[in-house]
Amino acid sequence: MSPAVLFCILIAYFLLLLGVAWVTGRGANNDSFFIGNKSSNWMVVAFGMVGTTLSGATFISVPGAVGRDGFGYGQVLIGYVVGYIAVAYILLPLYYRLRLTSIYNYLDGRLGRRSYQSGAAFFILSRLFGATARLYLVVNVLQAIILDSLGIPFWVTTLVVMGMILIYTYQGGVRTIVWTDMLQTTCMLAGLAICAGFLLNHLGLSLGDSLAQMQSKGLARVFTMDVDSPNYWVKQIVAGVFIVVTMTGLDQEMMQKTISVKTVGDSQKNLLTLTAVLVVVIGLFLLLGGLLHLYAGANGIAATGDKLFPTVVMDHLPAWVQIIFLIALISALFPSADGAITALTSTFCLDILGIKRRTDLSEEQQTKWRHRVHLGFAALFVLLVMVFKWIDDPSMIGVILKLAGYTYGPLLGLFAFGILTKRALNDKWVPLVVVAAPILCALLEANQAALLGSYRLGLELLIVNGLLVFAGLFAISRPPHVNPAAVTA
């Protein structure tokens, strides 16, 4: 299909998002931007969060990784289910009881101001790197299938896409993206199902026959039994639990939408519904990955990893499937970026600048600061997407999870210490602890052959990082009944 036609479809889709933003953003204020005025419908939030949780990285990378890991991602999915239950019944009641706008306010009340700011800073780092890695992945695919042939350079594509996201999130924030995410999730999942159905029909296979062929080719294996492997099933399941606890339960972007629901009960229903839908959807992604590899093998297609899905669709399938793929792809792009830039703006304004605590700022002045921060993060997004273009890793899902291990580990340690202990903390040393732990993890990973023998670290790096932070906080803390002056004496 003509790249010009595909480009027109991209513009039409954006205009649809802009229309939704105009309707939902009318009369929006700062509370609308930060927490949706606590009036979001839990069913809409739950469905929209599917798109945010999966993102373009899942859409492209998970099917591509089936050739290397089979259905091994299912091990992580088992952990996800346990993790969502933990978030729903441990963290959400805490957030609602404290009536939080930013979840990192919990750290302020429990551990101190520097712990609070450290948690917010690590969220900013984690979301900056994670969201821009996801954004890069999808922009890179759009560049390859449409914009290179139109002579548009990558940096212009990145600026235009970021400008689109800015336009429809600038005013409404959470109140807008709750609805745009629902629309985009619908398009993404419809595209996924249609592509999988078309490949099944084109290969002339029933669902059972396709699974049997995948099994015979080693594509349907789920569990890895090698203890030394980074994909060992116990590691993957445990890591899945902690990935959800940190990347959902301790993540301002995900919780910002979740706590925009009026009651904790509805918010819990939101997360449990999300969990059930994710199990089905990720299963469908794995099936699609297997079908893509069967099709590639039958047609002599050499593309692998992140390049497999777009290569099969754009070079070998009919025009109408290409259109559906494009709509699904851009629907996977926007939720991971619009929610991230909104949450980063909220965290920086509320937790770093403290605009809600400042009595010297009027509502209008707070809005001006919010707009400046929003534009600043948009510029950072563009810069980091260009950095990822320079790195050009063949499988971005691995990069994203590796980054999460380093940046979410300190959040895990901070919240675990606050929730699981009653100890009082010497808050001034917290920034040193939360910076030292990731550095130690990097040294451990770089020297794991010498230190760990044949054992290889995988996703459990996140847990190791959190444990190091927890141990460091314990070392600088004291029992709650001890007078710090007495300890000093």
N, C-alpha and C positions, 0 to 999 in steps of 0.2 A: 504494500500500500504506500501511496505517496507520503513522504515525510511532511509535506505541506498540509495534507488532510489531517494527519495525526496531530500536527501543531495546532490546527484549528479546534480539534477536539479538546486539547489541553486548555486552550483559552476559554472555550465554552464551559468546561468543568469549573474553572476558576470563577467565572461569572456567576455560576450557580452558588458556589460557596459565598461569594460576595453578597448575593441576595439574602442568604440565610443570615449572614453577619449583620446586614442592615436591619433586618427584622428584629433579631435578638439583641442588638446593641443599642436600640433606641432607649434613651433615658437611663443608660447605664452609668453607675458611679464607681467609686473605688471598691466598695463592698461587692458590687457586681463582678468587677474584674478579679478580685482576690478569692471570693468564696461563693459567687453566684447568688448572693443575698440569702444563702441557706434555703433555697426554694427549688432546687433541682429535683426532677423526678428520678427515683432510684432505678427504674427500668431503663430509662434513656441513658443514664450514667453508666449502668452495667454494660449495656450493649456497645456504647461508644468506647468504653475502656478496652474492649476486645481489640479494636484497631490500634489504640495507643500501646497496649501490651505487646502486640505482635510486631507491628512496624514493618517498614520496608526490608529490614534485615532478615526477619523471619520469612517474608514473602519470597525473597530471592535466595537467601543463604541456606535455609533449612532444606528445601528440595534439592539444592545442589550438593549438600553435604551427605545425602543418602548414599551416594556412590562410595564415599570413604567410610562412613560410620554406620551404614544401614539405618535401621529404625532406632538407633541408640539414643536419639533425643527423647524417646519414650521413657528412658530411665529418669531423666531430668523432670519430665512431666509428672511422674509419680510424686517426686518431691514437691513440685509446684502445688499439687492438691493439698498436701499436708501444710505447706506454708500459708496458703490462703486461709485455711481454717484457723491457723494460729493468729494471723493478722486480724481476722474477723472477731475472734473471741478474746484476744489479749490486748491488742493495740487499739482497736476502734473504741471500746468502752472507755479506755484511758483518755483518748483524744476528746471524746464527747463530754466526759465528766469535767475536764479542764476547760472546755469551750474554746479550743484552740483555733486560731486562724492559720498560723504557721505551726506545724507540728514540732518545730525545734524550740518553741517556747517552753516545752516540757523540760528540756535540758537546762534552761535558765532557772526555772523554779526548783529543780531537783539538784543540779550540780553547780550552777553558777554561770555568770555572764560569759566567761571565756569558753566554757564548755558549749554553751549555746551558740556562740559565734563560730567556734570550731566546727560544730555540726553543720551549721548553715554553709560555711565555706567549703566543706567537703561535698555537700550536696551540689553546690554550684559547680565544683570541679567535675563531679561525676556526671551531671546532666549535660554540661558543656561538651565533654568529650564523647559521651554516649550518644547524645542526640545528633551531634554533628557527624559522627561516624555513620549513623543510620541515614542521615540526610545525604551525605556524600554518596552512599551506595546507590540510592535511587536516582539522584541527579546524574550520576555517572551512566546509569543505564539509559535514562532519557537522552543524554548527550549522544550515546552510541547509536540509538535507534532512530532518532529524529534530527537532532540539532547539528551533528557533525556534517550531515549531507546538505544542510542549509547554510553552512559556513559560519555558524555562530560559535564563538569560542566558549570553552568550559566556564571561564570566570564570568562571562556575561550571563550564561544560563543560571549560575549560582546566584548572582545578584537579582535576576528577575524572579526566581523562585522564592528567594528570601523576601523580596518586595511584596510578592503575592501574600505570603504568610503574614507579614506585618500589617498589610491593609485590613485583613479581616479579623485580626486579633487585637488591633491597636486600641479599640474602644471597649468592646464587650468582655474580653478576657474569658474567664471561666464560663460566664453565662452564655457566651457565643460558642465556645469550643465543645461544650456538652452536646449541642445540637449538630454542629458540623462533624464532630467525631462519629455521631450516630449515622449520618448520611454516608460518610466515607467508609465506615465499617461495613455497611450494607453493600456498597459497591465492591469492596475488596473481597468479601466472602462470596458474593455472587460470581465474581470473576474466577475465584479459586475453584468453585464447584463446577462452573461451566468448562473451564480448561481441563479439569480432571475427567469430566464426563466425555468431552470430545476425544481425549486421548484413549480412553477405554473403548469407545466406539470405533475409533480409527484403527486401533490394534486388533479389533475383533475379539476382544476378551471380555468375559464376565468378571465381576469383582473377585470371585474365588479363583478363577484361572490366573488373573493377574498376580494375586498374592502368591499362588503356587510358583509362578515363574520367578517372581522376586526372591522367594525362598531358595529356589534352586541356584540362583545367581549370587546368593549371599547378601541381597539387598534388604531383606526383611528381618535380619537378626536384631534383637533388642538388647539382650544382656551381654555384657563383657565380663568374663570370669577371671581374667588375668589381674591379680592383685596389684602388680606393678604398673599396670596401664593407667594413664590419666582418665580413661573411660570406664574403669572398674565400677560395677553397678552400685556398690555401696557408696563410693565417692560421689557418683552422679546423683543418686537419690538425696543424699544428705545435702549436697551442694544445691540441688533444686529447692529444698526447703529454705535454705538461707538466702538464695537468690530472690525468692519471693518476699521473704521477711524484710530484706534490705531494699530491693529495687521496687517494692510496692509499699510495704508497711512503714518504711523509714524514708520514703521518697516524697518530697513535697508535691511534685507534679501529680502523682497518682492519688495521694491522700487529699490534695486540694479539691479534686473532683468528688472524691468519696465523701468527705465531710461537708460538701455543699448540699448533701441530702439532709432533710430536716431532722430525722430521728436516727438514733443508733441502730434500732431494729431494721429500718429500711436500708440503712447503710450496710448492715450485715447481709441482708438479702441481696443487695447489689453485688457484693464480693462473691457470695456463694453461687449466684447466677453466672457471674463472670467465669468462675472456676469450671462449672459444668460446660459452658459454651467453649471454653479454651480446650478442654479435653477433646471434644469433637473436632474442633477446627485444626488443632495441631496434628491430630490423627489424619485429617484430610490432607494437610501439608505433606506429611510423610508418604501417604499414598501417592500424591501427585509427584513427589520426588522419585519414587520407585517407577512410576509410569514414564516419566521423562527419561530415566536411564534405560528402560526397556526400549523406548522409541529411538533414543540415540544409538543404542547398540544395533537395532534393526536397520538403521538408515546411515550408518557409518559417520555419525556426528562426533567429532573429537572434543567438543567443548566440555568443560568440567566446572565444578564449583559454582561460583556466582554467575558465570557466563552461560551455564547450561540452559536455564529456563528462558531467558530472553532470546538466545540463539535458536532454540527449537521453535518458539512461537513466531519470531519475526522473519526467520529464513525458510520455514518449512510448513507453516500452517496457514489456513485461509485468512483473507482480509478481515472478516467479521470477528474471528478469534483474536486477531491482532488488536482490534479496537477494544475488545473486552479486556484483554491483557493490559493495554495502556491505561484504561480507566481504573482497573484494579490496582495497577502499580502506583499511579499518582494518588489513589485513595489510601495506599499504604504509606506514601511519603508524608502527607500533610499532618496526620494525627501525631506522629512522633516528634514533629518539629513545632507545631503550633502549641501543643500542651507544654513542651519543654521551655519555650521562650516565655510563655505566660508564667509558668512556675518559677523560672529563674528571676524574672522581673519581680514577682511577689516576694520571693525569699530575700533578694537584695534590698528591696524597699522596706520590708517589715523587719528583717533580722539583722541586716548590716547597717542600713541607714536609720532604721527605727522610726519611720515617718508617722506611724500610728501613736507612738509614745511622745512625739514632739508637740507640745501644746502651742508652739509658736508658728506652726504651719496650718494654714487654712485648708479646706477641702480642695480649693482651686490650686494652691501651691503644692499639695500632695500629688495632685493629678499631673502637674508639670514635671515633678520629679519622676513620677512613674513613666511618663512618656520618654523622658531622657534616658532612663535606665533601659527601657524597652528597645530604643534605637541602638543603644550601646551594645546590648547582647546580640542584636541582629548583625552588627558589624563583626563581632567576635565569631558568630556562626559562619559568616562568609570566610573569614580568615582561616578558621580551623578546617572547613571543608576543603580549602585549597591545600592545607597541610596533608590531609588524608589522600588527596589526589596525588600528591608527591609520593606518599608511602605506597599507595596502590596495592594493598594486601589482597591476595586472591580469594580469601574467605573472611568477610568482615564480621560475621557472627562470632568467630573466635576472638577477634580483636576487641569487640564490644564486651564480651564476657570477661576477658583478661583485664580490661580497664575497670570493669565493675569490681573485680577482686581487690584492686588497689584503692579505689576511691570510696567504695561502700563499706569496706572493712572497719575503718574508724567509726562510722555511724553505728555499725553493729556493736562494737565494743562500748561506745558511749551509752547507748540505750540499754544494752544488757546490764551494764554496771548500775545504771540508775534504777532499773526495774527489779533486778535480782538481789541487790544488796541494800542495806540501810546505812552504809558507811558514809561519813562526811568526807568531802574532797577538798584537797588543797588546789583550788581552781587555777592558780597562776601557772602551774606546771602542765596543764592539760594540752596546750598547743604543742609543747615539746613531745609529749607522749604520742599524740595522734599523727605527728609528722615522722617520728622515729619508726613507728610500726611498719608503714609501707616501705620505708628504706630497708629495714631488716628483711622484709619479704622479698624485695628485689635482690638483695644479696643472697638470700637462701635459694631463690630460683636460679640465679646465675651460677651458683656453685652446687647445685643439687646432685650432680654426678659424683662429686667428691664427698658430699655430706650424707647423701641418702642411698648411694649405690645404684641399683637398678630401678629403684622406686622413682616415679615421675609425678610431680605435682600437676594437678589439673584444676578443676573448679574449686577444690577445697582450699585454694589459696585465700579465698574470701574469708573462710572460717579461721585460718591461721592468723590472718591479719587482725580479725576481730578479737581473737584470744590474746594476741600480743597487746592490743590496746587495753583490754580488760585487765590483764596482769599489770600493766604499767599504771593504770588508774588505781588498782588495789594497793600498789606499792606507795603511792603518794596520798593515800587516804588514811582515815583513822576510824575506830568505832564511834558511833554517834554520840555516846555518853562521855567521851573523853574531851577534856578541855584542851584546846590547842596550845594555850599558854603553858599548861603543865607539861605537855609533851616537849615544848621548846626548852623549858627549864631543865 
